[in-house]
Amino acid sequence: MTTNGNVSFWYAADGLPTPRPALAGDAEVDVVIVGAGYTGLWSAYYLAKADPTLRIAVLESRFAGFGASGRNGGWLANNITGGRDGYVKSHGRALVGDFQRMLNDTIDEVINVAAAEGIEAHIHKGGELLVARNQAQLGRLEAMAADQAAWPEDEAVRLSAEQTRARINVAGALGSIHIPHCARLDPARLVRGLAGAVERLGVQIYENTLVTEIHPGAKGASAYAVTERGIVRAGHVLRATEGFTANLASAHRDWLPMNSSMIVTTPLGEDTWEQLGWEGLETVEDFAHAYVYAQRTHDGRIAIGGRGVPYRYGSRTDMDGSTQPATVKALTEILHSMFPAADAARIDHAWSGVLGVPRDWRATVNYDRATGLGFAGGYVGTGVTATNLAGRTLADLVLGRVTAATAMPWVNRTVRRWEPEPLRWLAVKGMYGLYHRADAQEADGRMTTSPLARLANRISGR
Ligand SMILES: Cc1cc2nc3c(=O)[nH]c(=O)nc-3n(C[C@H](O)[C@H](O)[C@H](O)COP(=O)(O)OP(=O)(O)OC[C@H]3O[C@@H](n4cnc5c(N)ncnc54)[C@H](O)[C@@H]3O)c2cc1C
């Protein structure tokens, strides 16, 4: 393997960005945003567009795109994080249908803004292909297809084994579901381009500026963010720190930092692509419990990801994305098993990143006018699209606008916190151990979903 870590493969061609200046002392602005990933930058983008007079500062501990936004699998997908069923129970079918359509439209919003701002993120909307590779997975596929019959918003199409292989030659494919609402992209190109776009709108991004505390405002006093380089006061302070949120003492048990790891091959030859097909550039996922996601990159590689070591004791987060050899080996085996035509390809790069997992596995957008504090996140592994809607929603909430977005069911929710250690570590380790064993049983010929996976689902609290 050529590179392990160094943030991610997505920076390999263009190099890590030259750092922007850090904060140089105390300051006062209208809006402070903590974290320059998609959530923070989309919030800044829509605020600055809506009111060009606003003074907006983004405080970033490393550089814009250092987190999951510069490391992800590049699936611009239409998922409602945590699924639709819970929201149907709490808010009713009609509103969840609106939410789903809004997420579908958000994919096009990202594509349109990227085009308008001259961001070349190699976006291609080819949909997503969810493939069943054994009988137990096929059972889950059928259950999903039955559920989707009640959700025409997805426009999902059930494909036979033959139709699946006609799109992509996934070994052992027994059938698939194609959902047109998904695009593949280069995530770092998107976040880097977005940072440039918000700067052009007058937003100040301060890099290498770690926020250590966030304090609410009260009558007559502004909210403020404390950094190692000064205090920034503002009418509104928005936290957009996702998988790193546990590092802030006030939010340590809010979202569990979960690791996701990826590998990418060297560019594959024309003959290999002829065997694989994949001309529609769909994103690909299977129905395993410790699931796997893949894309065909713009430069003809396969990038594939899944859970490595899912969680570090005490909610520690990684720094540079370096990935354990056992995880690289496991992902390489999955790559070869799904795409044997790519057997000869070398693994060029491996990396990991952290995502935020709330106790109920559902994302939240919150804003409290009384304190001036807001936040968005907890997207689990589905934030590339959701961050755009979250950013637009935070902007509306800050500006006091009542819109269709502010009526969505993920706005202003209260979620219970994770258990203290060692329970947190034991639960996640146990859960993923069970998922891996369940996947192995099913790959060995078990016809139905393993009870181990059902047990893991109960532990997860989803
Ligand atoms: C390997 C991997 C694959 C993924 N694949 C997909 C996918 O294909 N599709 C999908 O939809 N989602 C995917 N995700 C999830 C998706 O990337 C995230 O949901 C999304 O990027 C979250 O954006 P964010 O801005 O909220 O967080 P981040 O991008 O993590 O940004 C948070 C930023 O805050 C900064 N920060 C943190 N703490 C502080 C502090 N105290 N002070 C100052 N700055 C701070 C960080 O340095 C970081 O830049 C994946 C995630 C990973 C890790």
The ligand as an ORCA input file, in Angstrom:
! r2SCAN-3c Opt
* xyz 0 1
  C     -15.000      7.172      6.176
  C     -16.337      7.857      6.120
  C     -17.200      7.576      5.061
  C     -18.440      8.230      4.980
  N     -19.204      8.038      3.876
  C     -20.346      8.761      3.717
  C     -21.064      8.710      2.502
  O     -20.638      8.094      1.530
  N     -22.244      9.396      2.434
  C     -22.720     10.136      3.481
  O     -23.794     10.725      3.374
  N     -22.009     10.265      4.625
  C     -20.824      9.624      4.753
  N     -20.078      9.789      5.884
  C     -20.543     10.771      6.882
  C     -20.308     12.205      6.392
  O     -19.007     12.345      5.906
  C     -20.552     13.171      7.554
  O     -21.870     12.977      8.033
  C     -20.401     14.637      7.194
  O     -19.200     14.873      6.515
  C     -20.477     15.475      8.461
  O     -20.071     16.799      8.188
  P     -19.818     17.784      9.408
  O     -19.450     19.078      8.842
  O     -21.000     17.756     10.313
  O     -18.620     17.123     10.220
  P     -17.053     17.098      9.870
  O     -16.810     17.038      8.426
  O     -16.442     16.024     10.708
  O     -16.554     18.507     10.334
  C     -16.370     18.867     11.672
  C     -15.244     19.889     11.692
  O     -15.169     20.469     12.973
  C     -13.816     20.622     13.326
  N     -13.786     20.663     14.792
  C     -14.115     19.657     15.619
  N     -14.017     20.048     16.909
  C     -13.620     21.349     16.883
  C     -13.342     22.299     17.888
  N     -13.458     22.001     19.188
  N     -12.941     23.540     17.526
  C     -12.841     23.869     16.206
  N     -13.092     22.990     15.208
  C     -13.484     21.740     15.531
  C     -13.141     19.399     12.726
  O     -11.743     19.570     12.565
  C     -13.889     19.260     11.414
  O     -13.258     19.953     10.359
  C     -18.841      9.142      6.008
  C     -17.980      9.408      7.072
  C     -16.737      8.776      7.130
  C     -15.821      9.093      8.279
*
